Amino acid sequence: MSSERYPARAEDRYVSHADEYEFTPSQERVVSQLSNSLRWVGAPMMSLGSLILIYLIMHAIWVWREGHMENLQLLTLPMFLLGIAVLFMAVGAWCGRAGHAFHQIVTTQGDDIHHLMAGLTVLNQVFSFMAQFVKAMILLTFLALTLNLIWVYTQRDPNIVPESPATYPDTRR
């Protein structure tokens, strides 16, 4: 009889000398693959965040040089990109830390649970941050749409006067 608490296979029940749980070789392969994926994702995400920041600096210089500081449409997009750059860099750093913690499970003996909990703690930070980020981006999206609508309707040409309904041709017959 097998339950989730007491695995049926002997290799899944391996316990080290101080009643500290040690993962089996098959479990360590899964953890190793997760570790490699997290570490591989971490570095490129931090690089992408850095490249976006460089682009934002170039964009800010262009907006300032061209004198477009009053154009909200040229100013709201960089706010979104700044948020995305921060997200990429934070998630990249956290993925790297989580990958390192999971890698420690595979490469060390006697402290698997501690390393597992360290990795899970960092992953919890990643997804808690992402949840807050998504909420903030939803709010900023509505704010940006509202500001853009206000800008579009306040930038009308004052020389254009709409026709009154009395001057429209009568199409009823």
Secondary structure as UniProt FT lines:
FT   HELIX           10..13
FT   TURN            17..18
FT   HELIX           25..66
FT   TURN            69..70
FT   HELIX           72..107
FT   HELIX           112..154
FT   TURN            158..159
FT   HELIX           165..167
//
